[in-house]
Amino acid sequence: MLETESEDLNAEETIEPDPEIADGSVDELSMDELKELLFGEWKVTKLLGFTHVQNDYTNYPEGHDIIGNHIVINEDVFSSEGLEKYERYQCEILEPSYEVSPIKERNLIYYNVKEAIKEDPELYDWILNYGEFQDLEIRGTRDGIKRQPPAVNIMISGNTQFVILTMDCAFYLLEKE
């Protein structure tokens, strides 16, 4: 009996990769498109929800107190110093390089989609039905050390319609000012 149980435990279900993700057919953004889309000052406007990988809802059920705070993304600097109450997430990246990850991830906002999102049908529909994200990979000089990432993550929706800030497995909508 133990042998059978151990065989069952070792048997893995094969999951076929999503062909849209696996075939590498990702719309690449040129540097000009990235500049137009991303460069500027961004305001944190809404908590969208939490990922299912790690449930930060228990620690921060209403998210972090960052609504109204700012992120700066431009050619010379990336700055999250505008996240006023969270020093560990504040940083300044000098001479940043920006690259959109070719990997699309789906349905990351899984847990506790906030009621405020349900009032925005376009955003709510995207989160529930599409939810493709691509990481914005940011590297630059931080605290005198080259090739360092920021203390927060920025993601772009697959349709480049939404820019998302992630920290501690919580997702926030950013809107350009």
VEXLOTI-37617 format. One record per residue (C-alpha): residue number from 1; x, y, z; residue in three letters. Coordinates in nm, 2 decimals. Example, Ala and Ser with C-alpha at 12.3 -4.5 7.8 and 13.67 -1.06 7.14 Angstrom:
DRENVEX     n        u        v        w   res
DRENVEX     1     1.23    -0.45     0.78   Ala
DRENVEX     2     1.37    -0.11     0.71   Ser
//
This chain:
DRENVEX     n        u        v        w   res
DRENVEX     1     0.00     0.00     0.00   Met
DRENVEX     2     0.28     0.24     0.08   Leu
DRENVEX     3     0.43     0.18    -0.26   Glu
DRENVEX     4     0.11     0.27    -0.44   Thr
DRENVEX     5     0.07     0.59    -0.23   Glu
DRENVEX     6     0.43     0.69    -0.31   Ser
DRENVEX     7     0.37     0.63    -0.68   Glu
DRENVEX     8     0.06     0.85    -0.67   Asp
DRENVEX     9     0.25     1.12    -0.49   Leu
DRENVEX    10     0.52     1.12    -0.75   Asn
DRENVEX    11     0.29     1.12    -1.05   Ala
DRENVEX    12     0.26     1.47    -1.18   Glu
DRENVEX    13    -0.02     1.61    -1.39   Glu
DRENVEX    14     0.11     1.76    -1.71   Thr
DRENVEX    15    -0.03     2.10    -1.78   Ile
DRENVEX    16     0.00     2.22    -2.14   Glu
DRENVEX    17     0.14     2.58    -2.16   Pro
DRENVEX    18    -0.09     2.85    -2.30   Asp
DRENVEX    19     0.01     2.88    -2.66   Pro
DRENVEX    20    -0.03     3.26    -2.65   Glu
DRENVEX    21     0.23     3.27    -2.38   Ile
DRENVEX    22     0.45     2.98    -2.49   Ala
DRENVEX    23     0.51     3.08    -2.86   Asp
DRENVEX    24     0.68     3.40    -2.77   Gly
DRENVEX    25     0.44     3.61    -2.97   Ser
DRENVEX    26     0.44     3.91    -2.74   Val
DRENVEX    27     0.39     4.26    -2.87   Asp
DRENVEX    28     0.72     4.43    -2.80   Glu
DRENVEX    29     0.73     4.80    -2.72   Leu
DRENVEX    30     0.98     5.03    -2.87   Ser
DRENVEX    31     1.17     5.27    -2.65   Met
DRENVEX    32     0.96     5.56    -2.79   Asp
DRENVEX    33     0.64     5.37    -2.70   Glu
DRENVEX    34     0.77     5.29    -2.36   Leu
DRENVEX    35     0.86     5.66    -2.31   Lys
DRENVEX    36     0.52     5.77    -2.42   Glu
DRENVEX    37     0.34     5.51    -2.20   Leu
DRENVEX    38     0.55     5.53    -1.89   Leu
DRENVEX    39     0.75     5.85    -1.85   Phe
DRENVEX    40     0.60     6.09    -1.61   Gly
DRENVEX    41     0.47     6.12    -1.25   Glu
DRENVEX    42     0.22     5.86    -1.15   Trp
DRENVEX    43    -0.03     5.87    -0.87   Lys
DRENVEX    44    -0.14     5.56    -0.68   Val
DRENVEX    45    -0.52     5.57    -0.72   Thr
DRENVEX    46    -0.68     5.24    -0.62   Lys
DRENVEX    47    -0.61     4.91    -0.45   Leu
DRENVEX    48    -0.70     4.65    -0.70   Leu
DRENVEX    49    -0.67     4.33    -0.49   Gly
DRENVEX    50    -0.42     4.07    -0.39   Phe
DRENVEX    51    -0.24     3.78    -0.55   Thr
DRENVEX    52    -0.32     3.42    -0.45   His
DRENVEX    53     0.04     3.32    -0.41   Val
DRENVEX    54     0.08     3.50    -0.08   Gln
DRENVEX    55    -0.22     3.64     0.10   Asn
DRENVEX    56    -0.12     3.98     0.23   Asp
DRENVEX    57    -0.49     4.05     0.29   Tyr
DRENVEX    58    -0.44     3.92     0.65   Thr
DRENVEX    59    -0.16     4.18     0.72   Asn
DRENVEX    60    -0.30     4.47     0.51   Tyr
DRENVEX    61    -0.68     4.40     0.45   Pro
DRENVEX    62    -0.72     4.75     0.31   Glu
DRENVEX    63    -0.38     4.75     0.14   Gly
DRENVEX    64    -0.10     4.98     0.23   His
DRENVEX    65    -0.18     5.35     0.31   Asp
DRENVEX    66    -0.04     5.47    -0.03   Ile
DRENVEX    67    -0.34     5.60    -0.22   Ile
DRENVEX    68    -0.25     5.95    -0.34   Gly
DRENVEX    69     0.13     5.88    -0.32   Asn
DRENVEX    70     0.35     5.91    -0.62   His
DRENVEX    71     0.60     5.72    -0.83   Ile
DRENVEX    72     0.83     5.89    -1.09   Val
DRENVEX    73     0.94     5.71    -1.40   Ile
DRENVEX    74     1.16     5.90    -1.65   Asn
DRENVEX    75     1.48     5.87    -1.85   Glu
DRENVEX    76     1.71     6.00    -1.57   Asp
DRENVEX    77     1.55     5.85    -1.26   Val
DRENVEX    78     1.30     5.60    -1.13   Phe
DRENVEX    79     1.18     5.71    -0.79   Ser
DRENVEX    80     0.95     5.55    -0.54   Ser
DRENVEX    81     1.04     5.80    -0.27   Glu
DRENVEX    82     0.68     5.93    -0.29   Gly
DRENVEX    83     0.56     5.63    -0.10   Leu
DRENVEX    84     0.55     5.84     0.21   Glu
DRENVEX    85     0.48     5.60     0.50   Lys
DRENVEX    86     0.69     5.31     0.37   Tyr
DRENVEX    87     1.06     5.38     0.39   Glu
DRENVEX    88     1.16     5.03     0.30   Arg
DRENVEX    89     0.99     5.08    -0.04   Tyr
DRENVEX    90     1.14     5.42    -0.11   Gln
DRENVEX    91     1.43     5.43    -0.34   Cys
DRENVEX    92     1.58     5.62    -0.63   Glu
DRENVEX    93     1.73     5.45    -0.93   Ile
DRENVEX    94     1.97     5.67    -1.13   Leu
DRENVEX    95     2.03     5.61    -1.50   Glu
DRENVEX    96     1.76     5.35    -1.52   Pro
DRENVEX    97     1.71     5.11    -1.81   Ser
DRENVEX    98     1.36     4.99    -1.88   Tyr
DRENVEX    99     1.26     4.67    -2.05   Glu
DRENVEX   100     0.92     4.50    -2.07   Val
DRENVEX   101     0.94     4.13    -1.99   Ser
DRENVEX   102     0.84     3.91    -2.28   Pro
DRENVEX   103     0.65     3.69    -2.04   Ile
DRENVEX   104     0.28     3.75    -2.00   Lys
DRENVEX   105     0.13     3.64    -1.67   Glu
DRENVEX   106    -0.24     3.59    -1.63   Arg
DRENVEX   107    -0.49     3.63    -1.35   Asn
DRENVEX   108    -0.25     3.76    -1.08   Leu
DRENVEX   109    -0.51     3.97    -0.91   Ile
DRENVEX   110    -0.70     3.68    -0.75   Tyr
DRENVEX   111    -0.79     3.75    -0.40   Tyr
DRENVEX   112    -1.02     4.01    -0.26   Asn
DRENVEX   113    -1.08     4.22    -0.57   Val
DRENVEX   114    -1.19     4.55    -0.42   Lys
DRENVEX   115    -1.54     4.69    -0.44   Glu
DRENVEX   116    -1.42     5.01    -0.59   Ala
DRENVEX   117    -1.29     4.82    -0.90   Ile
DRENVEX   118    -1.64     4.68    -0.96   Lys
DRENVEX   119    -1.76     5.04    -1.02   Glu
DRENVEX   120    -1.52     5.06    -1.32   Asp
DRENVEX   121    -1.66     4.81    -1.57   Pro
DRENVEX   122    -1.37     4.82    -1.81   Glu
DRENVEX   123    -1.11     4.77    -1.53   Leu
DRENVEX   124    -1.32     4.50    -1.36   Tyr
DRENVEX   125    -1.38     4.31    -1.69   Asp
DRENVEX   126    -1.00     4.32    -1.76   Trp
DRENVEX   127    -0.91     4.19    -1.42   Ile
DRENVEX   128    -1.16     3.91    -1.43   Leu
DRENVEX   129    -1.15     3.80    -1.79   Asn
DRENVEX   130    -0.81     3.90    -1.93   Tyr
DRENVEX   131    -0.57     4.00    -1.66   Gly
DRENVEX   132    -0.25     3.97    -1.86   Glu
DRENVEX   133     0.05     4.14    -1.70   Phe
DRENVEX   134     0.41     4.20    -1.82   Gln
DRENVEX   135     0.68     4.31    -1.58   Asp
DRENVEX   136     0.86     4.63    -1.64   Leu
DRENVEX   137     1.22     4.53    -1.56   Glu
DRENVEX   138     1.40     4.83    -1.42   Ile
DRENVEX   139     1.78     4.84    -1.34   Arg
DRENVEX   140     2.01     5.13    -1.26   Gly
DRENVEX   141     2.24     5.27    -0.99   Thr
DRENVEX   142     2.09     5.25    -0.64   Arg
DRENVEX   143     2.29     5.35    -0.33   Asp
DRENVEX   144     2.60     5.36    -0.54   Gly
DRENVEX   145     2.56     5.00    -0.67   Ile
DRENVEX   146     2.50     4.95    -1.04   Lys
DRENVEX   147     2.23     4.72    -1.20   Arg
DRENVEX   148     2.00     4.73    -0.90   Gln
DRENVEX   149     1.62     4.69    -0.92   Pro
DRENVEX   150     1.38     4.92    -0.73   Pro
DRENVEX   151     1.21     4.82    -0.41   Ala
DRENVEX   152     0.87     4.80    -0.58   Val
DRENVEX   153     0.75     4.63    -0.90   Asn
DRENVEX   154     0.58     4.80    -1.20   Ile
DRENVEX   155     0.36     4.59    -1.43   Met
DRENVEX   156     0.19     4.68    -1.76   Ile
DRENVEX   157    -0.14     4.53    -1.86   Ser
DRENVEX   158    -0.10     4.32    -2.18   Gly
DRENVEX   159    -0.30     4.57    -2.37   Asn
DRENVEX   160    -0.08     4.86    -2.23   Thr
DRENVEX   161    -0.40     5.02    -2.10   Gln
DRENVEX   162    -0.32     4.99    -1.73   Phe
DRENVEX   163     0.00     5.05    -1.53   Val
DRENVEX   164     0.01     4.86    -1.20   Ile
DRENVEX   165     0.23     4.90    -0.89   Leu
DRENVEX   166     0.29     4.58    -0.68   Thr
DRENVEX   167     0.42     4.56    -0.33   Met
DRENVEX   168     0.38     4.29    -0.08   Asp
DRENVEX   169     0.16     4.09    -0.32   Cys
DRENVEX   170    -0.10     4.38    -0.34   Ala
DRENVEX   171    -0.18     4.55    -0.67   Phe
DRENVEX   172    -0.25     4.92    -0.71   Tyr
DRENVEX   173    -0.36     5.11    -1.01   Leu
DRENVEX   174    -0.13     5.40    -1.12   Leu
DRENVEX   175    -0.26     5.69    -1.31   Glu
DRENVEX   176    -0.04     5.95    -1.49   Lys
DRENVEX   177    -0.07     6.30    -1.36   Glu
//
